[in-house]
């Protein structure tokens, strides 16, 4: 099974006999002391010029030696080791990717907790209007705008760093290409140093790209939060406009009630003055003649009717005044 795998890896189109013969020929060139292999490689070279007379005859002439078996096993062992190294490197890359994702999630969770704590401290508890008991919309908008500006500044800073690293990478690649075109041979130490620097720059670029991606995600989440608070601010603004309209109507009503109260007070004062005059007249009254008495009696009846009418008007005005004062006190208590 190991021999068949080795032959398939060398050339899948070759038959096992020709592949083993070619491998034996390459082995014979390395080992000049092996006379039987040289003879065998010569016979294979002669057979390659013409057709083989018989396949079975060639198979009888060829036998795999112990040294060739050891060479095949060594090569297979090296291939298995290379395969194990490739799989190990691939698994390490996958583990590094998962570790980076977990680290990114932890960093994002910590930043979200910090942002939530700062928002709770500065806005939910610190931006409440003591008079209305509601959050100030201006402070919310200013807080979100400051956060967005800081995020944009950090993104711009990382973008500049990323572009600088890309320029340095292009510069190094151009220098390497120029050296290759000029025929300069790099020493092994220089080549390893360039490889190390290249890996460092690639890791930095990858870190910057991941950080830029995290910032883009944070900016998207912040934009969503900003849109939600904008909607809330719009609703609060509409409610505030409605309340301002109601307050204006109440103030107009209060002014009107105050004017009516002044008019009623003047009418009451005037009625009291007339009533006092009438009572004074009644006090100073002297019995007249019969005809005068009848006339005066009729006038007195009319005066009584007038007095009762004015007293009724005064009672109505006082009741209206009490009602307006009660309404005024209720409106002032609601405004407080």
KEPAPA-981973 format. One record per residue (C-alpha): residue number from 1; residue in one letter; x, y, z. Coordinates in steps of 0.1 Angstrom, whole numbers, plus 5000, padded with zeros to 4 digits. Example, Ala and Ser with C-alpha at 12.3 -4.5 7.8 and 13.67 -1.06 7.14 Angstrom:
BEGIN
+--------+-------+------+------+------+
| drengu | rotor |   xx |   yy |   zz |
+--------+-------+------+------+------+
|      1 |     A | 5123 | 4955 | 5078 |
|      2 |     S | 5137 | 4989 | 5071 |
+--------+-------+------+------+------+
//
This chain:
BEGIN
+--------+-------+------+------+------+
| drengu | rotor |   xx |   yy |   zz |
+--------+-------+------+------+------+
|      1 |     X | 5000 | 5000 | 5000 |
|      2 |     X | 5028 | 5024 | 5008 |
|      3 |     X | 5045 | 5016 | 4975 |
|      4 |     X | 5013 | 5022 | 4955 |
|      5 |     X | 5008 | 5055 | 4973 |
|      6 |     X | 5044 | 5065 | 4966 |
|      7 |     X | 5040 | 5056 | 4929 |
|      8 |     X | 5007 | 5075 | 4925 |
|      9 |     X | 5023 | 5106 | 4941 |
|     10 |     X | 5052 | 5105 | 4917 |
|     11 |     X | 5031 | 5102 | 4885 |
|     12 |     X | 4996 | 5089 | 4885 |
|     13 |     X | 4998 | 5080 | 4847 |
|     14 |     X | 5028 | 5057 | 4851 |
|     15 |     X | 5024 | 5020 | 4857 |
|     16 |     X | 5039 | 5007 | 4889 |
|     17 |     X | 5068 | 4990 | 4870 |
|     18 |     X | 5079 | 5020 | 4850 |
|     19 |     X | 5076 | 5043 | 4881 |
|     20 |     X | 5097 | 5020 | 4902 |
|     21 |     X | 5122 | 5017 | 4874 |
|     22 |     X | 5124 | 5055 | 4871 |
|     23 |     X | 5128 | 5058 | 4909 |
|     24 |     X | 5156 | 5031 | 4908 |
|     25 |     X | 5172 | 5050 | 4880 |
|     26 |     X | 5173 | 5082 | 4901 |
|     27 |     X | 5186 | 5063 | 4930 |
|     28 |     X | 5214 | 5047 | 4909 |
|     29 |     X | 5226 | 5082 | 4898 |
|     30 |     X | 5231 | 5092 | 4934 |
|     31 |     X | 5248 | 5060 | 4944 |
|     32 |     X | 5276 | 5052 | 4919 |
|     33 |     X | 5287 | 5021 | 4937 |
|     34 |     X | 5255 | 5002 | 4930 |
|     35 |     X | 5264 | 4982 | 4899 |
|     36 |     X | 5233 | 4962 | 4896 |
|     37 |     X | 5212 | 4994 | 4897 |
|     38 |     X | 5233 | 5009 | 4869 |
|     39 |     X | 5228 | 4979 | 4848 |
|     40 |     X | 5191 | 4980 | 4855 |
|     41 |     X | 5189 | 5017 | 4847 |
|     42 |     X | 5207 | 5010 | 4814 |
|     43 |     X | 5183 | 4983 | 4805 |
|     44 |     X | 5154 | 5006 | 4813 |
|     45 |     X | 5169 | 5033 | 4791 |
|     46 |     X | 5173 | 5008 | 4762 |
|     47 |     X | 5137 | 4996 | 4767 |
|     48 |     X | 5125 | 5033 | 4765 |
|     49 |     X | 5138 | 5036 | 4730 |
|     50 |     X | 5117 | 5007 | 4717 |
|     51 |     X | 5087 | 4988 | 4728 |
|     52 |     X | 5091 | 4962 | 4754 |
|     53 |     X | 5089 | 4927 | 4742 |
|     54 |     X | 5071 | 4914 | 4771 |
|     55 |     X | 5056 | 4929 | 4802 |
|     56 |     X | 5060 | 4898 | 4822 |
|     57 |     X | 5096 | 4895 | 4811 |
|     58 |     X | 5104 | 4930 | 4825 |
|     59 |     X | 5087 | 4922 | 4857 |
|     60 |     X | 5108 | 4892 | 4862 |
|     61 |     X | 5140 | 4912 | 4856 |
|     62 |     X | 5131 | 4939 | 4881 |
|     63 |     X | 5131 | 4934 | 4919 |
|     64 |     X | 5130 | 4962 | 4945 |
|     65 |     X | 5159 | 4961 | 4968 |
|     66 |     X | 5159 | 4968 | 5006 |
|     67 |     X | 5177 | 5001 | 5001 |
|     68 |     X | 5150 | 5012 | 4976 |
|     69 |     X | 5123 | 5002 | 5001 |
|     70 |     X | 5140 | 5022 | 5028 |
|     71 |     X | 5142 | 5052 | 5005 |
|     72 |     X | 5105 | 5049 | 4997 |
|     73 |     X | 5096 | 5046 | 5034 |
|     74 |     X | 5118 | 5076 | 5042 |
|     75 |     X | 5101 | 5097 | 5016 |
|     76 |     X | 5066 | 5086 | 5027 |
|     77 |     X | 5076 | 5095 | 5063 |
|     78 |     X | 5087 | 5129 | 5052 |
|     79 |     X | 5054 | 5134 | 5033 |
|     80 |     X | 5034 | 5124 | 5064 |
|     81 |     X | 5054 | 5148 | 5085 |
|     82 |     X | 5048 | 5176 | 5061 |
|     83 |     X | 5011 | 5168 | 5060 |
|     84 |     X | 5010 | 5168 | 5098 |
|     85 |     X | 5028 | 5201 | 5099 |
|     86 |     X | 5003 | 5216 | 5073 |
|     87 |     X | 4973 | 5203 | 5093 |
|     88 |     X | 4989 | 5216 | 5126 |
|     89 |     X | 4994 | 5250 | 5110 |
|     90 |     X | 4959 | 5250 | 5096 |
|     91 |     X | 4944 | 5241 | 5130 |
|     92 |     X | 4965 | 5267 | 5147 |
|     93 |     X | 4952 | 5293 | 5123 |
|     94 |     X | 4916 | 5282 | 5130 |
|     95 |     X | 4923 | 5284 | 5168 |
|     96 |     X | 4938 | 5318 | 5164 |
|     97 |     X | 4908 | 5330 | 5145 |
|     98 |     X | 4884 | 5316 | 5172 |
|     99 |     X | 4905 | 5332 | 5199 |
|    100 |     X | 4905 | 5365 | 5181 |
|    101 |     X | 4867 | 5363 | 5177 |
|    102 |     X | 4863 | 5355 | 5215 |
|    103 |     X | 4886 | 5383 | 5224 |
|    104 |     X | 4867 | 5407 | 5201 |
|    105 |     X | 4834 | 5396 | 5217 |
|    106 |     X | 4848 | 5402 | 5252 |
|    107 |     X | 4861 | 5436 | 5243 |
|    108 |     X | 4828 | 5446 | 5226 |
|    109 |     X | 4809 | 5433 | 5257 |
|    110 |     X | 4831 | 5454 | 5280 |
|    111 |     X | 4827 | 5485 | 5259 |
|    112 |     X | 4790 | 5481 | 5257 |
|    113 |     X | 4788 | 5477 | 5295 |
|    114 |     X | 4809 | 5508 | 5299 |
|    115 |     X | 4788 | 5528 | 5274 |
|    116 |     X | 4756 | 5516 | 5291 |
|    117 |     X | 4770 | 5527 | 5325 |
|    118 |     X | 4780 | 5561 | 5312 |
|    119 |     X | 4747 | 5566 | 5295 |
|    120 |     X | 4728 | 5556 | 5327 |
|    121 |     X | 4750 | 5580 | 5347 |
|    122 |     X | 4751 | 5610 | 5324 |
|    123 |     X | 4717 | 5608 | 5307 |
|    124 |     X | 4692 | 5587 | 5326 |
|    125 |     X | 4700 | 5600 | 5360 |
|    126 |     X | 4720 | 5632 | 5353 |
|    127 |     X | 4699 | 5648 | 5325 |
|    128 |     X | 4665 | 5647 | 5342 |
|    129 |     X | 4647 | 5680 | 5345 |
|    130 |     X | 4637 | 5685 | 5381 |
|    131 |     X | 4607 | 5706 | 5372 |
|    132 |     X | 4591 | 5683 | 5346 |
|    133 |     X | 4607 | 5650 | 5357 |
|    134 |     X | 4617 | 5641 | 5321 |
|    135 |     X | 4650 | 5636 | 5304 |
|    136 |     X | 4664 | 5667 | 5286 |
|    137 |     X | 4664 | 5660 | 5249 |
|    138 |     X | 4692 | 5685 | 5242 |
|    139 |     X | 4716 | 5667 | 5265 |
|    140 |     X | 4707 | 5633 | 5249 |
|    141 |     X | 4714 | 5646 | 5214 |
|    142 |     X | 4747 | 5663 | 5226 |
|    143 |     X | 4758 | 5631 | 5243 |
|    144 |     X | 4752 | 5610 | 5212 |
|    145 |     X | 4769 | 5635 | 5189 |
|    146 |     X | 4800 | 5635 | 5211 |
|    147 |     X | 4801 | 5598 | 5210 |
|    148 |     X | 4798 | 5597 | 5173 |
|    149 |     X | 4825 | 5624 | 5169 |
|    150 |     X | 4849 | 5603 | 5191 |
|    151 |     X | 4842 | 5572 | 5171 |
|    152 |     X | 4848 | 5590 | 5138 |
|    153 |     X | 4881 | 5604 | 5151 |
|    154 |     X | 4892 | 5569 | 5162 |
|    155 |     X | 4882 | 5554 | 5129 |
|    156 |     X | 4901 | 5581 | 5110 |
|    157 |     X | 4932 | 5575 | 5131 |
|    158 |     X | 4931 | 5538 | 5125 |
|    159 |     X | 4925 | 5543 | 5088 |
|    160 |     X | 4956 | 5566 | 5086 |
|    161 |     X | 4976 | 5540 | 5104 |
|    162 |     X | 4963 | 5513 | 5081 |
|    163 |     X | 4972 | 5533 | 5050 |
|    164 |     X | 5006 | 5540 | 5064 |
|    165 |     X | 5013 | 5503 | 5069 |
|    166 |     X | 5001 | 5495 | 5034 |
|    167 |     X | 5024 | 5522 | 5020 |
|    168 |     X | 5053 | 5507 | 5039 |
|    169 |     X | 5044 | 5472 | 5027 |
|    170 |     X | 5043 | 5484 | 4991 |
|    171 |     X | 5076 | 5502 | 4995 |
|    172 |     X | 5093 | 5470 | 5008 |
|    173 |     X | 5077 | 5449 | 4981 |
|    174 |     X | 5090 | 5474 | 4955 |
|    175 |     X | 5125 | 5473 | 4970 |
|    176 |     X | 5125 | 5435 | 4969 |
|    177 |     X | 5113 | 5435 | 4933 |
|    178 |     X | 5140 | 5460 | 4923 |
|    179 |     X | 5167 | 5439 | 4940 |
|    180 |     X | 5154 | 5408 | 4922 |
|    181 |     X | 5155 | 5426 | 4888 |
|    182 |     X | 5190 | 5439 | 4895 |
|    183 |     X | 5202 | 5404 | 4902 |
|    184 |     X | 5211 | 5410 | 4938 |
|    185 |     X | 5211 | 5378 | 4959 |
|    186 |     X | 5197 | 5381 | 4993 |
|    187 |     X | 5214 | 5364 | 5021 |
|    188 |     X | 5195 | 5340 | 5042 |
|    189 |     X | 5196 | 5363 | 5072 |
|    190 |     X | 5183 | 5392 | 5053 |
|    191 |     X | 5156 | 5371 | 5037 |
|    192 |     X | 5145 | 5358 | 5072 |
|    193 |     X | 5145 | 5394 | 5085 |
|    194 |     X | 5123 | 5405 | 5057 |
|    195 |     X | 5100 | 5376 | 5063 |
|    196 |     X | 5097 | 5385 | 5100 |
|    197 |     X | 5090 | 5421 | 5092 |
|    198 |     X | 5065 | 5411 | 5066 |
|    199 |     X | 5047 | 5389 | 5091 |
|    200 |     X | 5048 | 5417 | 5117 |
|    201 |     X | 5033 | 5442 | 5092 |
|    202 |     X | 5006 | 5417 | 5081 |
|    203 |     X | 4997 | 5410 | 5117 |
|    204 |     X | 4994 | 5448 | 5123 |
|    205 |     X | 4973 | 5453 | 5092 |
|    206 |     X | 4951 | 5424 | 5103 |
|    207 |     X | 4947 | 5439 | 5138 |
|    208 |     X | 4939 | 5473 | 5123 |
|    209 |     X | 4913 | 5458 | 5099 |
|    210 |     X | 4897 | 5439 | 5128 |
|    211 |     X | 4896 | 5470 | 5149 |
|    212 |     X | 4882 | 5490 | 5120 |
|    213 |     X | 4855 | 5463 | 5116 |
|    214 |     X | 4846 | 5465 | 5153 |
|    215 |     X | 4844 | 5503 | 5151 |
|    216 |     X | 4821 | 5500 | 5121 |
|    217 |     X | 4799 | 5476 | 5140 |
|    218 |     X | 4799 | 5500 | 5170 |
|    219 |     X | 4791 | 5529 | 5147 |
|    220 |     X | 4762 | 5510 | 5132 |
|    221 |     X | 4748 | 5502 | 5167 |
|    222 |     X | 4753 | 5538 | 5178 |
|    223 |     X | 4735 | 5550 | 5147 |
|    224 |     X | 4706 | 5527 | 5156 |
|    225 |     X | 4705 | 5540 | 5191 |
|    226 |     X | 4706 | 5575 | 5178 |
|    227 |     X | 4677 | 5569 | 5154 |
|    228 |     X | 4657 | 5555 | 5183 |
|    229 |     X | 4664 | 5585 | 5205 |
|    230 |     X | 4656 | 5608 | 5175 |
|    231 |     X | 4622 | 5592 | 5173 |
|    232 |     X | 4617 | 5596 | 5210 |
|    233 |     X | 4629 | 5632 | 5208 |
|    234 |     X | 4604 | 5639 | 5180 |
|    235 |     X | 4575 | 5625 | 5201 |
|    236 |     X | 4586 | 5646 | 5231 |
|    237 |     X | 4588 | 5677 | 5209 |
|    238 |     X | 4553 | 5671 | 5195 |
|    239 |     X | 4540 | 5666 | 5231 |
|    240 |     X | 4559 | 5697 | 5242 |
|    241 |     X | 4543 | 5718 | 5214 |
|    242 |     X | 4509 | 5705 | 5224 |
|    243 |     X | 4514 | 5714 | 5260 |
|    244 |     X | 4527 | 5749 | 5251 |
|    245 |     X | 4495 | 5754 | 5231 |
|    246 |     X | 4474 | 5744 | 5261 |
|    247 |     X | 4494 | 5766 | 5284 |
|    248 |     X | 4489 | 5796 | 5261 |
|    249 |     X | 4451 | 5789 | 5260 |
|    250 |     X | 4450 | 5787 | 5298 |
|    251 |     X | 4468 | 5820 | 5301 |
|    252 |     X | 4445 | 5837 | 5276 |
|    253 |     X | 4415 | 5823 | 5296 |
|    254 |     X | 4431 | 5836 | 5329 |
|    255 |     X | 4435 | 5871 | 5313 |
|    256 |     X | 4399 | 5871 | 5302 |
|    257 |     X | 4387 | 5860 | 5336 |
|    258 |     X | 4408 | 5887 | 5352 |
|    259 |     X | 4393 | 5914 | 5329 |
|    260 |     X | 4357 | 5901 | 5336 |
|    261 |     X | 4365 | 5901 | 5374 |
|    262 |     X | 4375 | 5937 | 5372 |
|    263 |     X | 4343 | 5946 | 5354 |
|    264 |     X | 4322 | 5927 | 5379 |
|    265 |     X | 4340 | 5944 | 5408 |
|    266 |     X | 4333 | 5978 | 5393 |
|    267 |     X | 4296 | 5969 | 5388 |
|    268 |     X | 4294 | 5956 | 5423 |
|    269 |     X | 4309 | 5988 | 5437 |
|    270 |     X | 4285 | 6009 | 5417 |
|    271 |     X | 4256 | 5988 | 5429 |
|    272 |     X | 4267 | 5991 | 5465 |
|    273 |     X | 4269 | 6029 | 5461 |
|    274 |     X | 4234 | 6031 | 5446 |
|    275 |     X | 4220 | 6008 | 5473 |
|    276 |     X | 4235 | 6029 | 5501 |
|    277 |     X | 4220 | 6060 | 5485 |
|    278 |     X | 4186 | 6044 | 5483 |
|    279 |     X | 4188 | 6033 | 5519 |
|    280 |     X | 4197 | 6068 | 5529 |
|    281 |     X | 4168 | 6081 | 5510 |
|    282 |     X | 4145 | 6056 | 5528 |
|    283 |     X | 4160 | 6068 | 5561 |
|    284 |     X | 4154 | 6104 | 5553 |
|    285 |     X | 4118 | 6098 | 5541 |
|    286 |     X | 4089 | 6119 | 5555 |
|    287 |     X | 4053 | 6111 | 5551 |
|    288 |     X | 4039 | 6131 | 5522 |
|    289 |     X | 4004 | 6137 | 5512 |
|    290 |     X | 3981 | 6109 | 5500 |
|    291 |     X | 3987 | 6116 | 5463 |
|    292 |     X | 4024 | 6122 | 5469 |
|    293 |     X | 4024 | 6091 | 5490 |
|    294 |     X | 4008 | 6070 | 5462 |
|    295 |     X | 4033 | 6084 | 5437 |
|    296 |     X | 4062 | 6079 | 5459 |
|    297 |     X | 4050 | 6044 | 5468 |
|    298 |     X | 4049 | 6035 | 5431 |
|    299 |     X | 4084 | 6049 | 5427 |
|    300 |     X | 4095 | 6030 | 5457 |
|    301 |     X | 4081 | 5998 | 5443 |
|    302 |     X | 4101 | 6004 | 5411 |
|    303 |     X | 4132 | 6012 | 5431 |
|    304 |     X | 4127 | 5979 | 5451 |
|    305 |     X | 4124 | 5960 | 5418 |
|    306 |     X | 4156 | 5977 | 5406 |
|    307 |     X | 4174 | 5970 | 5439 |
|    308 |     X | 4164 | 5933 | 5438 |
|    309 |     X | 4176 | 5931 | 5402 |
|    310 |     X | 4210 | 5946 | 5410 |
|    311 |     X | 4213 | 5924 | 5441 |
|    312 |     X | 4207 | 5894 | 5419 |
|    313 |     X | 4233 | 5906 | 5395 |
|    314 |     X | 4257 | 5911 | 5423 |
|    315 |     X | 4251 | 5875 | 5436 |
|    316 |     X | 4256 | 5861 | 5401 |
|    317 |     X | 4288 | 5882 | 5397 |
|    318 |     X | 4301 | 5869 | 5431 |
|    319 |     X | 4293 | 5833 | 5421 |
|    320 |     X | 4311 | 5838 | 5388 |
|    321 |     X | 4340 | 5854 | 5407 |
|    322 |     X | 4343 | 5824 | 5430 |
|    323 |     X | 4342 | 5800 | 5401 |
|    324 |     X | 4369 | 5819 | 5382 |
|    325 |     X | 4391 | 5820 | 5414 |
|    326 |     X | 4387 | 5783 | 5418 |
|    327 |     X | 4396 | 5776 | 5382 |
|    328 |     X | 4426 | 5800 | 5385 |
|    329 |     X | 4439 | 5781 | 5416 |
|    330 |     X | 4435 | 5747 | 5399 |
|    331 |     X | 4455 | 5759 | 5368 |
|    332 |     X | 4483 | 5774 | 5390 |
|    333 |     X | 4485 | 5741 | 5409 |
|    334 |     X | 4487 | 5721 | 5376 |
|    335 |     X | 4515 | 5743 | 5363 |
|    336 |     X | 4535 | 5737 | 5395 |
+--------+-------+------+------+------+
//
